[in-house]
């Protein structure tokens, strides 16, 4: 048996004992340079962690990925079918049915990603809309984002009342645009006030404050549909 083949078997045995390793530790165990360890891993096939600055490695076949394409070791080291953290976030947002908040992403990824999301927005790799007090992140592709936003609108809204400061803005625009539909008011608030609120939420505001309004024929909403 060649020394290289023997080393590959030793490497596989190490991963059998512990599913995740760092290059430096593997190099010490096998008495090889880090560059040589990298070559062995390339031949065997590996996943690199999206957490812990990508310092952890595991072999193909070890992770049991969940429906989001994620797997976490016992030490909460995260691996993703999509690769690094950037690609993982973009993939999760693109595949989501109704966009994702930073909080939801953090729960799935077991790591905070607010700063990275802002960077991805600036680079145009994802886009976001402010819904109430939170930002919801959507796919960069406009058509996918439009579908996601429609799904978000169709979801059952939380029973909690709309914040008072948002309600004030709703009524200010209603006074100035008394014939506008709830959908049109939502569009006006988005363009003028940079506040994203759905027609259903506006309807709840009117109900919450016992203001009577019969909405006219629906107009445009945030994405012009």
trRosetta pair geometry for C-beta under 8 A, 3 or more apart (Angstrom, degrees):
i j d omega theta_ij theta_ji phi_ij phi_ji
1 5 5.2 -118 -176 83 90 124
1 6 5.4 106 127 -60 118 94
2 5 4.5 93 60 6 86 102
2 6 6.9 -150 95 -6 45 86
3 6 5.5 -55 -149 38 34 114
3 7 6.2 37 152 -22 67 105
4 7 5.6 -53 -148 35 31 112
4 8 6.5 35 152 -21 64 102
4 40 7.9 -165 -163 -100 84 97
5 8 5.7 -50 -151 32 33 113
5 9 6.6 33 151 -17 64 104
6 9 5.8 -56 -155 36 34 111
6 10 6.4 35 148 -19 66 104
7 10 5.4 -51 -148 36 35 114
7 11 6.3 40 151 -24 66 103
7 30 6.1 83 -150 -166 98 128
7 32 7.0 75 -154 -50 140 141
7 40 6.4 -101 124 -106 110 141
8 11 5.5 -51 -149 33 32 115
8 12 6.5 32 152 -18 64 104
8 40 5.9 -167 -96 -154 74 105
8 43 7.0 -72 -109 94 125 128
8 44 6.4 165 -152 -69 101 113
9 12 5.7 -51 -147 37 33 111
9 13 6.4 38 151 -23 64 104
10 13 5.5 -53 -150 33 32 114
10 14 6.6 37 151 -23 64 101
10 30 6.0 135 112 -110 131 105
11 14 5.8 -51 -154 29 33 113
11 15 6.7 25 151 -10 64 105
11 26 7.0 41 -128 -159 92 119
11 30 6.7 0 -76 -77 82 148
11 37 7.8 156 -112 -142 128 80
11 40 5.5 170 -54 148 166 137
11 41 7.6 -141 179 -73 145 67
11 44 6.8 -141 107 -36 132 157
12 15 5.8 -58 -151 41 35 108
12 16 6.3 43 148 -28 66 103
12 44 7.0 -171 -74 -134 93 143
12 59 7.0 38 -118 -63 72 169
13 16 5.3 -49 -149 29 34 117
13 17 6.7 33 152 -17 64 101
14 17 5.9 -56 -155 35 33 108
14 18 6.8 -34 167 44 68 88
14 21 6.5 30 136 -63 118 151
14 26 6.7 133 115 -120 161 87
14 29 6.2 104 -106 120 143 158
14 30 7.8 -84 -33 -53 148 106
15 18 7.0 -79 -131 76 30 54
15 19 6.3 49 -171 -131 73 35
15 21 6.7 -94 -89 -7 77 120
15 58 6.8 126 -148 -149 116 62
15 59 4.9 59 171 -5 166 120
15 62 6.6 -102 165 -72 114 144
18 21 6.4 103 100 -65 109 88
19 58 5.4 11 161 -126 81 119
19 62 5.2 154 -149 178 102 136
19 73 5.6 -175 83 -122 121 116
19 74 7.9 116 35 6 122 93
20 49 7.3 48 -145 -60 124 122
20 56 4.7 4 -175 -176 113 121
20 57 7.0 145 -154 68 63 37
20 58 5.2 -46 -94 -69 66 100
20 73 4.9 -61 -22 -68 134 166
20 75 6.8 -117 52 42 142 121
20 77 5.1 103 -137 64 168 154
21 25 5.6 -133 -167 78 91 115
21 26 5.0 85 146 -56 136 103
21 56 7.1 137 69 -153 22 71
21 57 5.7 -35 69 62 74 90
21 58 7.7 129 19 -83 71 53
22 25 4.9 84 62 10 85 105
22 26 7.1 -158 90 -6 41 88
22 55 5.4 -5 -119 155 108 93
22 56 6.0 -59 -76 -99 72 56
22 57 7.1 127 -108 12 26 90
23 26 5.8 -60 -150 38 32 111
23 27 6.2 34 155 -23 68 107
23 34 4.9 62 150 -145 119 98
23 37 5.5 147 -155 96 84 138
23 38 6.7 7 -130 -63 130 83
23 55 7.9 -110 8 -169 88 68
23 57 6.8 74 -59 -6 73 133
24 27 5.7 -54 -150 34 30 113
24 28 6.6 29 153 -19 63 105
24 34 6.6 -19 -86 -92 55 115
25 28 5.7 -53 -151 34 34 111
25 29 6.4 32 153 -18 65 106
26 29 5.8 -57 -148 37 32 110
26 30 6.1 0 166 7 69 114
26 32 7.9 -31 130 57 83 105
26 37 4.9 121 106 -145 120 142
26 57 7.8 -34 -25 56 143 129
27 30 6.6 -72 -138 52 23 91
27 31 7.7 80 169 -96 55 6
27 32 5.5 -109 -137 76 68 67
27 33 6.3 -14 -142 178 122 14
27 34 5.0 -50 -66 -75 147 60
27 36 7.6 114 -117 59 93 93
27 37 5.1 -97 -74 -29 81 140
28 31 7.6 20 -172 -71 25 47
30 37 6.9 136 55 -92 135 101
32 36 4.1 -110 171 86 115 131
32 37 5.5 142 95 -53 119 80
32 40 7.6 67 104 -14 166 133
33 36 4.6 99 56 3 80 101
33 37 7.1 -141 97 -4 44 85
34 37 5.5 -53 -150 35 36 114
34 38 6.4 42 150 -23 66 102
35 38 5.6 -50 -152 31 33 116
35 39 6.8 35 150 -20 63 100
36 39 5.6 -51 -154 32 37 112
36 40 6.6 37 149 -18 66 101
37 40 5.6 -52 -151 35 35 112
37 41 6.3 34 152 -18 67 106
38 41 5.7 -56 -147 38 32 111
38 42 6.3 38 152 -25 65 103
39 42 5.6 -49 -148 31 32 115
39 43 6.7 31 153 -18 62 104
40 43 5.8 -59 -155 35 32 110
40 44 6.3 18 154 -9 68 111
41 44 5.8 -61 -141 45 33 103
41 45 7.8 -118 171 47 59 10
41 46 4.5 -12 -179 -21 103 142
41 57 6.2 -39 -137 180 147 150
41 59 7.8 -134 -140 -97 81 78
42 45 7.8 30 -178 -72 24 35
42 46 7.6 -61 -75 13 31 106
44 59 5.7 -52 136 -133 120 111
44 60 7.3 -171 140 23 74 97
45 59 6.6 77 88 -164 72 73
45 60 3.8 -13 119 -8 117 130
46 57 5.1 -5 180 -169 136 105
46 58 6.6 151 -158 80 82 34
46 59 5.6 -57 -104 -108 72 44
46 60 6.6 -103 -79 -29 23 74
47 57 7.1 151 78 -156 48 56
47 58 5.2 -14 58 64 96 87
47 59 7.7 49 15 128 79 3
47 60 6.9 120 -27 -79 88 55
47 62 7.9 -133 26 55 116 102
47 63 6.2 -11 27 -11 158 135
47 79 4.6 65 134 -162 133 128
47 80 7.8 168 -170 50 121 36
48 54 5.2 27 154 -161 114 91
48 56 7.3 139 -161 81 55 50
48 57 5.7 -27 -103 -100 64 73
48 79 7.6 154 87 -125 21 92
48 83 7.5 21 58 -157 96 65
48 84 7.5 -12 93 -80 110 73
49 52 5.4 10 112 51 145 103
49 54 5.7 179 73 -125 72 36
49 55 6.7 -26 50 50 123 48
49 56 3.9 45 -17 59 135 96
49 57 7.3 -103 -15 -63 85 32
49 58 7.8 83 -59 -3 82 96
49 77 5.2 -68 -114 175 139 98
49 78 5.9 101 -160 72 89 53
49 79 5.6 -76 -107 -80 56 72
50 54 6.9 6 -113 -83 26 78
50 78 5.3 -57 57 106 88 104
50 79 6.7 133 2 -124 85 26
50 80 4.8 16 -19 6 138 117
50 82 7.9 30 -73 75 144 89
50 83 7.1 105 -82 124 106 38
50 84 5.4 135 -119 -162 86 33
50 85 4.4 136 180 -67 100 65
50 88 5.1 23 -137 -13 166 147
50 109 7.5 -79 105 -153 124 107
51 56 7.7 -1 76 29 79 122
51 76 7.5 -67 102 137 167 75
51 77 5.9 -160 69 -152 117 51
51 78 4.0 90 -11 33 117 101
51 85 7.4 99 -72 -78 44 112
51 109 7.6 159 -72 169 103 86
51 110 6.9 -24 -85 85 145 104
51 111 5.6 -179 -113 -49 101 141
52 55 5.1 -88 132 37 101 99
52 56 5.6 49 77 -9 138 108
52 77 6.0 -33 2 -127 137 90
52 78 8.0 156 4 32 90 77
54 84 6.3 -26 -82 -117 126 95
56 73 7.8 -109 154 4 151 143
56 77 4.8 -38 72 -167 168 142
56 79 8.0 -103 98 -69 107 96
58 62 4.8 -116 166 71 113 140
58 63 6.2 105 104 -44 142 94
58 73 7.4 176 -67 -69 141 121
58 79 6.1 -69 34 -69 126 155
59 62 5.2 96 64 -17 74 118
63 71 3.7 156 -160 54 110 167
63 79 5.3 -116 -88 83 147 137
64 71 6.0 133 62 -116 45 124
65 68 7.9 -128 174 73 92 52
65 69 5.3 -6 -179 -147 132 36
65 70 6.3 120 -151 49 81 19
65 71 4.9 -84 -92 -44 55 104
65 79 7.9 -99 -91 99 92 95
65 80 8.0 90 -126 -140 117 37
65 81 5.7 37 -126 -43 161 109
66 69 7.3 -63 69 5 61 16
66 70 5.4 -20 40 61 102 76
66 71 6.8 157 -7 -78 77 60
68 92 6.2 21 -163 -111 109 103
68 108 6.0 -132 -179 -167 175 125
69 80 5.7 57 125 -163 95 74
69 81 3.7 -88 -167 26 112 115
69 82 6.0 85 121 -22 143 88
69 88 7.7 -158 97 -133 113 87
69 91 7.0 -45 55 125 148 140
70 78 6.4 -26 -162 -159 102 100
70 79 7.3 144 -158 79 53 49
70 80 5.5 -20 -102 -101 68 78
70 81 7.8 -96 -59 2 37 81
70 88 7.5 78 -88 -155 98 126
70 108 6.8 157 -5 166 163 90
70 109 7.3 -135 -120 -104 148 56
71 78 7.4 146 80 -152 44 53
71 79 4.9 -18 64 62 93 98
71 80 7.8 -177 23 -76 70 35
72 76 5.5 -8 -176 -136 119 44
72 77 6.7 150 -155 66 64 38
72 78 5.2 -25 -98 -94 83 67
72 79 7.6 176 -82 20 35 71
72 110 6.5 74 -102 -3 143 153
73 76 6.9 -72 68 2 69 13
73 77 4.4 7 30 46 117 94
73 79 7.7 68 -32 -8 89 106
76 110 5.9 -146 -171 162 106 154
78 109 6.5 60 -155 -167 169 65
78 110 5.9 175 -59 50 130 117
78 111 7.2 -110 10 -15 149 119
80 83 6.3 -49 88 35 101 20
80 84 7.8 -75 56 40 123 5
80 85 7.9 125 11 -92 145 39
80 87 7.5 168 107 91 134 94
80 88 4.2 -32 180 -99 174 122
80 91 7.8 152 169 52 127 140
82 87 4.4 -167 150 127 102 100
82 88 4.5 152 70 -90 126 56
82 90 7.6 -178 177 62 145 84
82 91 4.1 -140 -100 0 150 154
82 92 7.9 -110 -7 -32 157 76
83 87 4.5 27 62 61 105 146
83 88 6.8 -149 66 -47 53 82
84 87 5.4 90 56 18 71 101
84 88 6.8 -130 104 -9 34 96
85 88 5.5 -58 -143 37 31 115
85 89 6.3 31 160 -20 67 104
85 109 7.4 80 -139 -163 93 140
85 111 7.5 -68 -126 82 130 145
85 113 7.1 -164 174 -113 118 119
85 116 6.6 -59 128 -154 120 168
86 89 6.2 -61 -154 33 25 106
86 90 6.5 18 155 -13 63 110
86 116 6.9 -136 -92 -173 70 121
86 120 6.9 163 -146 -87 85 113
86 125 7.7 -5 -177 131 100 164
87 90 5.7 -57 -145 40 32 111
87 91 6.0 33 157 -21 67 110
88 91 5.8 -57 -146 38 27 111
88 92 6.3 26 157 -18 64 107
88 109 6.9 119 125 -110 131 119
89 92 5.9 -57 -146 37 28 108
89 93 6.3 24 158 -15 65 109
89 105 6.3 39 -130 -157 91 137
89 109 7.5 -15 -81 -66 82 152
89 113 6.1 178 -96 176 135 152
89 116 6.6 165 -20 121 166 123
89 117 6.9 -139 -179 -87 146 77
89 120 6.6 -134 104 -49 132 163
89 126 7.4 -78 132 -36 101 146
90 93 6.0 -60 -149 39 27 108
90 94 6.1 25 156 -18 65 111
90 120 6.7 -161 -75 -152 92 139
90 125 5.6 -65 -103 157 124 110
90 126 6.2 -147 -114 -57 72 104
90 140 7.8 -11 -148 -14 104 110
91 94 5.8 -58 -144 38 28 110
91 95 6.1 14 162 -9 65 113
92 95 6.1 -65 -143 44 25 102
92 96 6.4 42 154 -44 63 101
92 100 6.5 -8 130 -4 101 164
92 105 6.5 129 102 -120 144 93
92 108 6.6 151 -146 102 152 154
92 109 7.9 -112 -20 -57 164 107
93 96 5.7 -43 -150 8 31 118
93 99 7.0 8 -156 -143 84 54
93 100 5.4 -118 -106 29 72 114
93 105 7.6 -13 -65 -88 90 124
93 126 5.3 15 104 -122 164 129
93 137 5.1 -64 -127 119 132 108
93 138 6.7 150 173 -162 107 12
93 139 5.9 163 126 -75 91 58
94 139 4.3 81 -113 -106 67 110
94 140 7.8 -30 -88 17 102 75
94 141 7.5 64 -131 19 102 108
94 144 6.5 3 -151 151 75 156
96 99 5.8 126 104 -85 132 4
96 100 4.9 -158 -74 -40 167 100
96 148 6.5 60 97 -131 88 124
97 148 6.7 155 147 -123 29 75
97 151 5.1 -121 150 150 84 162
98 136 7.9 -47 140 -174 76 137
98 148 5.4 147 -132 -170 27 73
98 149 7.7 109 -153 -92 68 17
98 151 4.0 -125 -87 105 91 106
98 152 4.0 138 -172 -70 105 71
98 155 6.1 41 -134 -34 170 131
99 129 7.7 -58 -130 36 168 100
99 136 4.2 69 128 161 138 106
99 137 5.8 164 -167 74 94 39
99 138 4.5 -49 -100 -80 108 75
99 145 7.7 52 -78 -141 105 71
99 148 4.7 109 -41 156 79 124
99 149 6.9 43 -27 -77 127 58
99 152 5.7 -8 27 -64 112 133
100 104 4.9 -126 -164 81 90 124
100 105 5.3 98 140 -55 128 92
100 136 7.0 144 67 -160 17 72
100 137 5.5 -30 67 58 72 95
101 104 4.8 97 54 6 80 99
101 105 7.0 -144 95 -2 44 87
101 134 5.3 -8 -128 162 127 132
101 135 6.8 131 -133 82 75 56
101 136 5.7 -52 -75 -103 72 62
101 137 7.1 140 -105 7 22 86
102 105 5.6 -55 -148 40 34 113
102 106 6.2 39 152 -24 66 106
102 112 8.0 30 167 -161 107 68
102 113 6.3 -157 -152 76 88 80
102 114 5.0 50 -165 -92 151 74
102 117 5.6 -113 -98 0 104 161
102 134 7.8 -146 25 -165 88 101
102 135 6.8 45 -16 69 103 100
102 137 7.3 89 -58 -18 66 122
103 106 5.6 -54 -149 34 29 114
103 107 6.6 32 152 -20 62 102
103 134 7.4 -56 3 -141 117 138
104 107 5.7 -51 -152 32 34 113
104 108 6.6 28 153 -14 65 106
105 108 5.9 -60 -150 40 33 107
105 109 5.8 5 162 1 70 118
105 113 5.5 -76 119 52 125 133
105 117 7.3 137 55 -72 161 128
105 137 7.5 6 -38 38 136 137
106 109 6.2 -68 -131 51 25 95
106 110 7.7 99 173 -79 56 5
106 111 6.6 -122 -141 84 70 33
106 112 5.5 9 -120 -105 121 45
106 113 6.0 -164 -79 16 76 89
107 110 7.8 18 -177 -69 23 46
109 113 6.3 39 66 -30 151 132
112 115 7.8 55 130 10 99 89
113 116 4.7 -56 -166 49 79 116
113 117 5.6 90 131 -33 88 96
114 117 5.8 -58 -151 32 28 113
114 118 6.8 28 154 -19 63 102
115 118 5.9 -53 -156 31 34 112
115 119 6.7 32 149 -16 65 106
116 119 5.5 -54 -151 37 37 114
116 120 6.3 38 152 -20 69 104
117 120 5.6 -52 -145 36 33 111
117 121 6.4 37 152 -22 64 103
117 126 7.0 -56 -153 67 75 140
117 128 7.5 71 162 -61 110 138
117 135 7.9 147 136 100 137 134
117 137 6.1 -101 -156 -80 120 147
118 121 5.7 -52 -152 33 31 114
118 122 6.5 32 152 -19 64 105
119 122 5.7 -54 -149 35 32 112
119 123 6.5 20 155 -9 65 108
120 123 5.9 -61 -147 44 31 104
120 125 4.4 -82 -166 66 85 111
120 126 4.8 33 131 20 117 103
121 124 7.6 39 179 -71 31 26
121 125 7.7 -87 -64 49 21 70
121 126 5.9 -55 -80 78 62 82
121 127 6.5 97 -132 -118 84 35
121 128 5.6 -40 -105 1 131 110
121 137 7.6 -112 -74 -123 104 103
124 127 7.6 5 -145 -69 53 87
124 140 6.0 81 157 -139 67 122
125 140 5.6 -81 -175 -61 24 136
126 137 5.1 16 156 -175 133 109
126 138 6.8 152 -175 74 84 38
126 139 6.8 -77 -130 -131 72 21
126 140 5.6 -92 -94 -57 27 81
127 137 7.3 151 83 -155 33 62
127 138 5.3 -28 72 66 85 92
127 139 7.5 0 28 90 90 28
127 140 6.0 119 -18 -111 91 48
127 145 6.0 1 58 -111 122 152
128 135 4.6 15 175 -179 132 113
128 136 6.4 159 -154 78 77 39
128 137 4.8 -37 -94 -99 93 62
128 138 6.7 159 -95 15 35 77
129 135 7.1 152 76 -152 29 67
129 136 5.6 -19 62 58 81 91
129 138 6.8 27 0 -8 99 121
129 149 6.9 53 15 -108 155 119
129 190 7.9 -22 -154 -133 109 117
129 196 4.5 98 161 -84 98 164
129 222 6.7 69 -145 164 147 154
130 133 7.9 -37 -174 -161 97 11
130 134 7.3 166 -152 92 63 29
130 135 5.5 -44 -96 -94 62 67
130 136 7.8 148 -114 14 14 74
130 194 6.8 54 32 153 138 75
130 195 6.3 -78 98 -136 120 39
130 196 4.5 153 78 16 59 104
131 134 6.0 -23 67 73 80 79
131 135 7.5 113 19 -132 74 19
131 136 4.9 22 4 -10 124 118
131 152 7.2 -105 -93 161 158 137
131 196 4.8 -57 -81 101 52 114
131 197 7.2 128 -148 -89 57 41
131 198 7.5 17 -142 -28 103 92
132 162 7.0 -137 -115 -136 99 77
132 163 6.9 118 -163 2 90 107
132 166 6.8 -57 -134 -63 60 165
132 196 7.7 -56 -5 83 39 78
132 197 6.8 90 -67 -98 56 83
132 201 7.5 -142 -69 -143 95 157
133 163 6.5 77 -50 -20 111 145
136 152 6.5 90 157 -124 166 156
136 196 7.8 -111 26 98 105 151
138 144 7.4 165 170 110 94 85
138 145 3.9 87 144 -130 132 93
138 148 5.0 166 -133 80 104 143
138 149 6.5 -19 -95 -52 149 89
139 144 4.0 -22 67 102 147 127
139 145 5.1 -141 60 -61 76 76
139 148 6.5 142 8 -15 95 144
140 145 7.5 -112 106 -46 4 121
141 144 4.2 63 82 16 109 111
141 145 6.4 175 86 -13 53 88
142 145 5.5 -58 -145 40 31 113
142 146 6.2 37 155 -26 66 103
143 146 5.6 -47 -148 30 31 114
143 147 6.7 30 153 -15 62 103
144 147 5.9 -57 -155 37 33 110
144 148 6.3 33 149 -20 67 108
145 148 5.5 -55 -146 38 33 114
145 149 6.2 33 156 -20 67 105
145 223 7.6 179 116 -109 89 136
146 149 5.9 -55 -148 35 29 109
146 150 6.5 32 153 -20 63 104
146 223 4.8 152 -125 174 86 152
146 225 7.0 102 -170 -23 114 134
147 150 5.7 -52 -150 34 32 113
147 151 6.5 32 152 -18 64 105
148 151 5.7 -56 -152 36 32 111
148 152 6.4 36 149 -23 65 104
149 152 5.3 -48 -148 32 36 116
149 153 6.5 40 152 -20 65 101
149 222 6.6 -112 174 77 145 119
149 223 5.4 133 78 -27 148 137
150 153 5.7 -52 -153 33 32 112
150 154 6.4 28 151 -19 64 109
150 223 7.5 -83 -53 47 83 141
150 225 7.0 -25 -85 69 115 148
151 154 5.6 -58 -148 37 33 111
151 155 6.8 47 152 -38 64 95
152 155 5.9 -42 -158 9 34 115
152 198 7.7 -157 119 -71 89 134
153 198 5.0 160 -125 -132 85 133
153 199 7.4 39 -156 27 119 89
153 200 7.0 140 -170 6 77 115
153 221 7.3 15 -95 173 156 161
157 198 7.2 -151 -83 56 131 133
157 200 5.6 180 -21 113 138 123
157 201 6.0 180 -140 -77 158 82
157 204 7.0 -124 94 -30 147 150
161 204 7.4 -169 -135 145 59 114
161 208 5.3 109 -136 -129 110 144
162 166 5.1 -102 164 84 104 122
162 167 5.4 130 99 -62 110 91
162 170 7.6 46 119 -19 152 143
162 197 7.2 48 -136 -139 134 130
162 201 5.7 107 -82 179 126 99
162 204 6.2 132 -21 95 110 110
162 205 5.1 -40 40 -81 143 93
162 208 6.9 -152 29 4 91 160
163 166 4.7 85 68 9 87 104
163 167 7.0 -154 97 -9 43 88
164 167 5.4 -54 -147 36 36 115
164 168 6.5 43 154 -26 67 99
165 168 5.7 -43 -152 26 33 115
165 169 7.0 33 150 -15 60 102
166 169 5.7 -54 -157 35 38 111
166 170 6.5 44 146 -24 67 102
166 195 6.3 168 -130 -172 94 144
166 197 6.4 139 -179 -76 126 142
166 205 7.7 -121 113 -95 91 133
167 170 5.4 -50 -152 30 36 117
167 171 6.6 28 155 -13 67 104
167 205 4.9 173 -122 -145 89 115
167 208 7.1 -93 -113 81 139 134
167 209 6.7 130 -176 -35 134 133
168 171 6.1 -61 -152 40 31 104
168 172 6.3 35 151 -23 66 106
169 172 5.5 -49 -144 32 34 115
169 173 6.5 26 159 -12 65 105
169 189 6.2 96 136 -129 116 110
169 193 5.3 92 -167 -136 137 164
169 195 6.1 85 109 25 159 160
170 173 6.3 -66 -156 41 26 103
170 174 6.2 27 149 -22 65 111
170 185 6.6 56 -150 163 78 130
170 189 6.9 -17 -93 -81 62 139
170 197 7.2 -78 -81 90 109 161
170 202 5.6 173 -141 -130 130 88
170 205 5.0 37 85 122 167 168
171 174 5.2 -50 -139 37 36 116
171 175 6.3 44 157 -25 66 98
171 205 7.7 -142 -47 148 85 127
171 209 7.8 -41 -68 69 131 162
171 211 7.4 178 -106 -62 109 170
172 175 6.0 -52 -154 29 28 111
172 176 6.8 13 152 -6 61 110
173 176 5.7 -61 -148 46 36 106
173 177 5.7 -16 165 27 73 111
173 180 7.6 -48 144 51 95 152
173 185 5.7 131 111 -148 124 89
173 188 5.2 152 -166 110 137 130
173 189 5.9 -114 -14 -70 165 82
173 192 7.2 152 -101 61 121 141
173 193 7.5 -94 -54 -23 130 130
174 177 6.5 -78 -128 65 24 73
174 178 6.4 63 166 -102 65 53
174 180 7.2 -129 -119 54 56 108
174 185 6.2 4 -78 -116 78 135
174 213 7.5 -80 -156 -91 134 154
175 178 6.7 5 -147 -67 22 90
177 180 3.9 25 140 -16 112 127
177 184 7.1 -133 149 123 137 114
177 185 6.7 172 87 -94 126 78
177 188 6.2 -170 15 -64 162 170
179 216 6.5 16 178 -10 73 145
180 184 3.9 -131 -167 95 97 123
180 185 5.0 127 118 -57 125 76
180 188 6.6 -20 -157 -15 165 139
180 216 7.8 -136 164 36 13 113
180 219 7.0 -63 -158 10 76 143
181 184 4.6 97 49 8 75 101
181 185 7.0 -133 95 -4 40 86
181 199 7.4 -7 137 -132 93 123
181 215 4.8 71 -146 -173 77 100
181 216 5.0 -107 -75 63 91 75
181 217 6.5 -88 -69 87 140 34
181 218 5.2 -179 147 -119 161 38
181 219 4.9 162 37 0 119 91
182 185 5.6 -51 -147 35 32 113
182 186 6.5 38 151 -23 63 102
182 199 3.9 99 121 -156 108 88
182 200 7.7 93 146 -51 144 25
182 202 4.5 169 -153 82 96 127
182 203 5.4 -10 -115 -55 156 86
182 215 4.9 -45 -12 -110 94 142
182 218 7.6 -39 55 -115 80 81
183 186 5.6 -51 -154 31 32 115
183 187 6.7 31 149 -17 63 104
183 199 4.5 -19 -75 -83 62 133
183 215 7.9 93 2 -174 79 135
183 218 4.6 60 6 -159 145 87
183 219 5.0 -178 91 55 107 66
183 220 6.4 171 141 78 107 21
183 221 4.8 -75 -160 -72 96 82
184 187 5.5 -51 -150 35 37 113
184 188 6.3 39 151 -21 67 104
184 218 7.9 174 -27 -168 83 48
184 219 3.7 41 -65 48 101 139
184 220 6.4 70 -99 45 67 65
185 188 5.6 -52 -146 36 34 113
185 189 6.3 35 155 -19 66 105
185 199 7.6 115 56 -113 93 71
185 202 5.5 130 90 -144 129 161
186 189 5.9 -55 -148 36 29 111
186 190 6.5 31 152 -21 62 107
186 196 7.9 37 -173 -159 92 50
186 197 5.7 -134 -126 85 86 72
186 198 6.0 9 -121 -150 145 20
186 199 5.2 -85 -25 -65 138 65
186 201 8.0 103 -100 54 113 98
186 202 6.0 -123 -63 -25 89 135
186 221 5.6 -3 88 -139 129 77
186 222 6.3 -77 138 -46 106 85
187 190 5.7 -55 -151 34 32 114
187 191 6.4 18 158 -10 66 109
187 219 6.9 -94 13 104 139 111
187 220 5.0 55 -73 97 158 90
187 221 5.8 -156 -61 -147 97 21
187 222 6.1 -169 -100 -79 66 42
188 191 6.1 -63 -145 43 29 101
188 192 5.7 -3 170 8 69 118
188 193 7.9 49 129 4 67 99
189 192 6.6 -64 -123 53 21 91
189 193 4.8 -36 -161 41 63 121
189 195 4.8 -59 162 71 104 99
189 196 7.7 155 110 -94 104 19
189 197 5.8 -16 97 33 152 107
190 193 7.4 -16 -51 56 9 77
190 194 7.1 39 -166 -117 40 23
190 195 6.7 -109 -87 70 43 46
190 196 5.6 48 -104 -95 97 63
190 197 7.9 -152 -59 27 82 65
190 222 5.0 135 -69 -115 167 93
196 222 6.3 30 -134 -100 95 151
197 201 4.8 -116 -176 84 91 135
197 202 6.1 106 129 -55 116 86
198 201 4.7 100 56 4 77 101
198 202 7.2 -138 99 -4 43 85
198 221 7.6 11 -140 -152 66 127
199 202 5.6 -52 -150 35 35 112
199 203 6.4 40 150 -22 65 103
199 215 7.9 70 -171 -131 113 161
199 218 7.3 -5 -123 -130 164 108
199 221 6.5 -82 -33 -104 111 114
200 203 5.5 -49 -150 33 34 115
200 204 6.6 38 149 -21 63 102
201 204 5.5 -51 -154 33 36 114
201 205 6.8 44 146 -26 64 97
202 205 5.4 -44 -154 24 38 117
202 206 6.9 37 150 -16 64 99
203 206 5.8 -52 -156 34 36 110
203 207 6.5 32 148 -14 66 107
203 215 7.4 -56 -93 -37 102 134
204 207 5.5 -56 -147 41 36 111
204 208 5.8 45 152 -29 69 106
205 208 5.5 -51 -144 32 28 116
205 209 6.5 -2 165 7 64 108
205 211 7.9 -12 124 37 75 122
206 209 6.7 -72 -145 51 24 88
206 211 4.6 -97 -149 70 74 95
206 212 7.5 112 176 -94 112 8
206 213 5.3 -89 -141 28 151 114
207 210 7.3 23 -172 -78 32 40
215 218 7.4 32 145 -79 123 65
218 221 8.0 -17 178 -45 109 95
220 224 5.2 -16 -158 -129 118 46
220 225 7.3 96 -144 33 69 19
221 224 7.2 -103 63 -24 56 14
221 225 6.2 -31 42 59 100 66
